[in-house]
Amino acid sequence: MKTKKQVVLFSTLATIYLLIALSQVLIHPPPMGSGSHFVVLADGWLHGHLYIEQKPQSVSDFTNYHGHWYVAFPPLPAILLLPFVAVFRLSYQSLLTLFFSIGMGILNIWLMQQILLRLVKKEVLGERLFAWLLLFFALGTELLYTTLKGSVWFIAHVVATTFVLCYIYEMLGKQRAWVAAICLGLASLSRSTAIFAFPFFLVYIFVRDRKAPLVLLRKWTTFGGVLVFFLMGMLLYNYVRFNSLLDFGYNNMSVNPLVGDNLHGYGQFNLHFLATNARFMLLEPPKLLLTFPYVTFNPFGTSIFLTMPALLFALLSFRRGGQRWLATSLLAGCVLPALVVLLYFNTGWYQFGYRFALDFLPFLFLLGAMGMPQRPTWSVKLLIVLSILINVWGYIVFTYFRPPLLG
């Protein structure tokens, strides 16, 4: 595969992201401080404490504990933002979070490009499919809206995706257990649910090393030991903030009453939420209107197979017998994160698509890629183009037309 074409394709996609972000800033700039939780958290650290320096103008999704306001979400995005906050402090909060998100999103495109190239080299994917898949990933998945939104919940997804992609890339290459665990551990410090993608490693290594049980045991032990280190780090972070290892700060978080009643009535995770989450993740269709914008989406969620229809090829990912072990491993990376978010107390709140599916999207995306023929057929091209049109339209609708809550 020619390097020049790869560079041109990646550069084009990165430019598209930057141009859309610049147009958003000029036409519809985000409100000052909107969704800048990680910026004010980093600023609080620079002042020498784990809570934010001043009470926020809006306390939405902040946690009050003993008179101080905390950001309950895992801290990795704030850690990555620290050098920028050290320079700019609280100036340009919303712009800083937006362009940080764009930078991480562009890095995600590059990482997926490298993963796809490895799969092409292994002859898992056809070379002619490569460009179509990268276009699909960058412009036809809900990562487009999430990256371009650039606020607290979405940045957590974007950063977690970065390290999940690093995790997958390592497993398709050197398969070093400690490196894979560090990548997944870092992802979990942005989205806690990411840690439940650990079965991808277990299954992948089992298939590779099952005839060498001591090697298998050593790799599993190393992987688990490093992950435990990250888990203990997060629990210690909880303890120094809230005086409890298991208090992540969500129960005392200021959330909208539309979702807060569920949280306080049933807890953060409960089987009670399964049917509702399954509806919005898998079944909820776009909404047709008689007036402009004609096609809109429910802010509580829209089916991932109707916002990203090219993912339907994941249903065919096991048809090639020689690669079923890889498909099984990728499926193992999806199952537990999907189950966790299906039991969560809300569907992702105000969003295009179903953002919690991003916790396992890299695995599902690659399953979809494996289900496609080596040479892209008209059906592959049609569903990828449709996915791109839907996601671009979703970004436009949610950025400029703000759909009402539909229930």
DOROKOL-898542 format. One line per field, with one value per residue (C-alpha): x, y, z. Coordinates in pm, whole numbers, plus 32768, in hexadecimal, padded with zeros to 4 digits. Example, Ala and Ser with C-alpha at 12.3 -4.5 7.8 and 13.67 -1.06 7.14 Angstrom:
px	84CE  8557 $
py	7E3E  7F96 $
pz	830C  82CA $
//
This chain:
px	8000  8093  80FE  80B4  7F44  7F31  7FC6  7EDB  7DA9  7E09  7E62  7D16  7C4F  7D15  7CD8  7B63  7B58  7C14  7B3F  79FA  7A79  7AE0  7990  78E2  79AF  795B  77EC  777B  7886  7856  77F0  790B  7961  7863  78C7  7A23  7A29  7B81  7C16  7B9D  7C07  7D68  7D65  7D03  7E2C  7F10  7E8B  7EEE  7DA9  7CC9  7B8E  7B52  7BBE  7A6C  7900  78A3  77A3  76DB  76FA  7676  7740  7818  781F  7807  78BE  7905  78D7  79B9  795F  7A00  7A07  79A0  7A0A  7B53  7C78  7D4A  7CC1  7D17  7E75  7EA9  7E21  7F07  801D  7F20  7E68  7FB7  7FEB  7E8B  7DF3  7C79  7C87  7BE8  7B5E  7A67  7B59  7C67  7B87  7B08  7C5F  7CEB  7BCF  7C17  7D87  7D35  7C33  7D36  7E22  7D0B  7CF0  7E67  7E58  7D3B  7DFF  7F23  7E3B  7D9A  7EF1  7F55  7E19  7E58  7FBB  7F33  7E3D  7D17  7C9B  7CBA  7D9B  7C86  7BA8  7CA2  7C43  7ACF  7AFA  7BC5  7ABF  79B3  7A6C  7ABC  797A  7876  787C  7800  7968  7942  7835  78D9  7A2B  799D  78BE  79EB  7943  7979  78BA  7927  7A96  7A9A  7A28  7B21  7C49  7BDC  7BBF  7D27  7DAD  7CBD  7D47  7EA8  7E3D  7DBE  7EF0  7FD9  7F16  7F2A  80A3  8195  8085  814A  8066  80EA  80C8  7F67  7F07  7F98  7ECF  7D8C  7DD3  7E01  7CBE  7C0C  7C92  7BC1  7A93  7A7B  79B4  7AE2  7B7F  7A6D  7B0E  7C13  7B7E  7C06  7D66  7D0A  7C67  7D6B  7E8D  7DD8  7DB0  7F1D  7FC1  7ECE  7FD0  80CB  800B  812C  815A  7FE2  7FD6  80FE  805F  7F0C  7FAC  807C  7F4F  7E71  7F7B  7FAD  7E35  7E11  7F14  7E37  7CFF  7DA2  7E14  7CAE  7C30  7D3C  7CD5  7B73  7BED  7CB2  7B89  7A5D  7AF3  7A78  7B1E  79D4  793B  7974  78AC  7782  767D  76AB  76D3  75ED  7534  73FB  72BE  7259  7377  73B6  7276  72F5  7449  73BB  729E  7357  74CB  75D1  75A6  7469  73AE  728F  7344  738A  7254  726C  73DE  73B1  729C  7370  74B0  741C  72BE  7271  724B  7291  7166  70C4  7032  6F51  7025  7199  7280  7195  726C  72CB  732A  72B8  73B1  7381  741E  7401  7453  75C4  7564  748E  7593  76B2  7608  7753  7783  767E  779B  780D  76FF  77D1  7920  7931  78FB  7A70  7ADF  7C52  7C10  7B04  7BFB  7C30  7ABB  7A80  7B85  7AEC  7991  7A1A  7A8C  7926  7854  78A2  78B3  7768  76C8  7745  76B9  756F  7545  75A1  74AB  7494  74BB  75C7  74E6  74EA  75A3  75A4  7597  75E7  7730  7763  7792  78DC  7963  796F  7959  7AC4  7A87  7932  79C0  7ACF  79CD  790A  7A45  7A84  7921  795A  79DB  7B4D  7AE9  79E2  789A  7784  76D5  780E  783C  76CB  76BB  77FF  7788  763A  76EE  77B8  7685  75C9  76E6  7732  75BF  75AC  76CA  761D  74CA  7552  763F  7557  73EE  73EC  72DF  71E5  71DA  70E6  70D6 $
py	8000  814D  822B  836B  8311  82C1  8414  84CC  8415  844F  85BD  85F4  8562  862A  8767  871F  86FF  8846  8903  888B  88F0  8A49  8A7D  8A19  8B17  8C2B  8BD9  8B39  8B68  8A9A  8B5F  8BC4  8AA5  89BB  8854  88BF  87E2  8752  88AD  892B  87E0  8809  8970  88F3  8806  8927  89D6  88A9  87EC  86E9  87BE  88E7  8A40  8AEF  8A8A  8A60  8B44  8A0C  88E9  87EF  86AD  872C  867C  873C  869E  874E  88A5  886D  8825  86F9  8666  84FC  847E  83BC  84AD  8458  8570  866D  85DA  8602  8766  87CD  886B  8935  89A9  8A07  8AF7  8B7C  8B44  8B78  8C51  8BC0  8A93  8A23  8A5D  899D  8870  887A  8880  8786  869F  86E0  868F  8547  84F8  8528  8446  8342  8350  8315  81F2  814F  817E  80BE  7FAA  7F85  7F78  7E5C  7D9F  7DD7  7D56  7C21  7BF7  7C13  7D3E  7D8A  7EA9  7F43  7F51  801D  817D  8138  80BB  81E8  82D0  820D  8222  8396  841B  8308  82A8  835E  83B5  84D5  8582  8522  85AF  86EF  872E  875D  875E  8694  854F  853C  8587  8460  837F  8410  83E2  8284  8227  8298  819E  8087  80AC  809B  7F5C  7EBF  7F32  7E8C  7D47  7D42  7D76  7D11  7CA0  7D0B  7CCE  7DF0  7EE9  7E75  7E94  7FF3  805E  7FCB  8053  81B1  818E  8134  8275  8330  8248  814B  8061  8032  7F43  7E47  7E16  7D37  7BF5  7C62  7C24  7AE3  7A42  7ABF  7A3A  78F4  78AA  7901  7853  7746  7638  76DD  76F5  778A  78A1  78DA  78EA  79D9  7AC8  7ABD  7AFA  7C1E  7CB8  7C92  7D13  7E55  7E8B  7E5E  7F72  8062  7FEF  802B  8180  81E0  815B  8220  8357  831B  82F6  843A  84F4  8456  838B  8248  815B  810C  8268  82E8  8424  83D5  83AB  8513  85A3  86BD  8623  8683  8609  854B  845A  84A6  83F8  82B5  82DB  8315  821F  80F2  813C  816D  800E  7F40  7E43  7F3C  8008  7EE7  7F03  807D  8076  7F58  8019  814F  8093  7F9D  8000  8175  8203  8363  844E  84D1  8631  86E9  8824  886E  87C1  86A5  8592  85B3  84CD  8487  8527  8400  8321  8288  8124  80F6  8023  813F  824F  816E  8074  7FF2  7F4B  7E4D  7D99  7D2F  7C24  7B83  7B99  7A21  79AC  7984  784F  78A7  79EC  797F  7988  7AFE  7B3C  7A7C  7B51  7C95  7C21  7BD2  7D3D  7DB2  7CDB  7D55  7ECC  7EAD  7DF7  7EFD  8024  7F6D  7F66  80D6  81CE  82A6  8280  838A  84B8  85C3  852E  84C9  8350  827E  82F8  81E0  80F1  81A3  80D9  7FAB  804F  8008  7E92  7E9E  7F72  7E70  7D5A  7E1D  7E41  7CC9  7C88  7D4D  7CA9  7CDD  7DB8  7EBC  7E6B  7F61  7EFE  7F4B  809B  80EF  80A6  8163  8292  827F  826D  83A3  8466  840A  8469  85B0  8604  859F  868C  87A8  8769  8757  887C  8972  88FE  8862  8754  8753  8635  8534  8435 $
pz	8000  7F96  80B6  7FF5  7FD2  8146  819F  80B3  813D  82A8  8268  81B8  82D8  83DA  8311  8302  847E  84AD  83B0  844D  85A6  8527  847F  85C1  8685  858B  8554  8699  87A8  88E6  8A1D  8B04  8BEC  8B4E  8B98  8C0B  8D41  8CF9  8CC8  8E1B  8EB8  8E31  8EAE  9008  9007  8FAC  90E3  91B5  91F2  914E  9141  905E  90D0  90C8  90BB  8F4A  8EA7  8E57  8F4A  8E4A  8E62  8F7F  90D1  9219  933D  9489  93EF  92C1  9159  90B0  8F53  8F8A  8E33  8E11  8DFF  8CCB  8BEA  8CFB  8D17  8BA0  8BAE  8CCD  8BFB  8B32  8C69  8D06  8BE2  8BA8  8D01  8CE3  8BAC  8A74  8B32  8A2A  890A  89C2  89FD  8895  87F0  88E8  8881  8710  8744  87F1  86E4  85D2  8694  869D  8522  8505  85FB  853E  83FD  8495  8512  83BC  8316  83FF  83A7  8234  8260  8312  81ED  82DC  8211  80A1  8037  7F63  8098  8164  80F2  8110  8274  82E1  824D  8305  8450  8439  83A1  83BE  852D  8660  86B3  85BB  868B  87D3  876D  86DB  8808  88EC  8A42  8B7B  8B3C  89D2  8A17  8B06  89E8  88F2  89DE  8A43  88D2  889E  8999  8935  87D4  8864  891A  87D8  8715  8812  8800  8684  869F  87B4  88A8  89DC  8B05  8BD5  8AB5  8A63  8BD3  8BED  8ABB  8B42  8C9E  8C13  8B4D  8C92  8D30  8C31  8C1D  8D36  8C57  8B77  8C71  8C1E  8AC9  8B71  8ADA  8986  8A0B  8AC0  8991  8898  8969  89B5  8842  8801  892A  899B  8944  8A2E  8B78  8C40  8B42  8B40  8CBC  8CCB  8BD1  8C7A  8DCE  8D4F  8CA3  8DD6  8EC3  8E00  8DE4  8F5C  8F88  8EC1  8F79  90CA  9054  9001  914F  9207  9145  91C4  9329  9334  929F  934B  9469  93CA  92D3  9227  921C  90BA  9100  9025  9135  91A8  904C  8FE0  8EBB  8DFF  8EB1  8D76  8DB6  8F27  8F96  8EFB  8FA2  90FE  90D7  904A  906A  8F5D  8EC7  8ECC  8DF6  8DFC  8CF1  8C02  8B27  8B01  8AAD  89B8  890A  88D6  8884  878C  871A  8733  85D0  854F  8557  8419  8418  8324  8344  8340  83A2  8333  83D3  8542  8661  87C3  88B6  89A0  8896  873C  86D2  8683  8556  84CE  8507  8494  83AA  831E  8473  8404  8354  84B0  8495  8381  8434  847E  831A  82D1  8390  839A  8453  8547  8667  862E  860B  874F  8801  8784  87E9  8943  8958  8916  89FC  8B5C  8B0B  8A52  8B79  8C71  8BAD  8B76  8CF1  8D22  8DB6  8C7D  8B07  8ADE  8B0A  89FA  88D2  8769  8749  887A  8907  8A02  88DF  88A3  89C8  88E1  8789  8720  8747  869E  8584  853D  8548  8442  8372  8384  830F  81CF  808F  803E  7F1B  7F75  7EC9  7E7D  7FC1  808E  7FE4  8003  8179  81BD  80F9  81AD  82FB  82A1  8234  8373  845A  83AA  83B3  8521  8573  84B6  8559  86BD  8692  85E7  8620  8780  876A  888A  8982  88F7  8A12 $
//
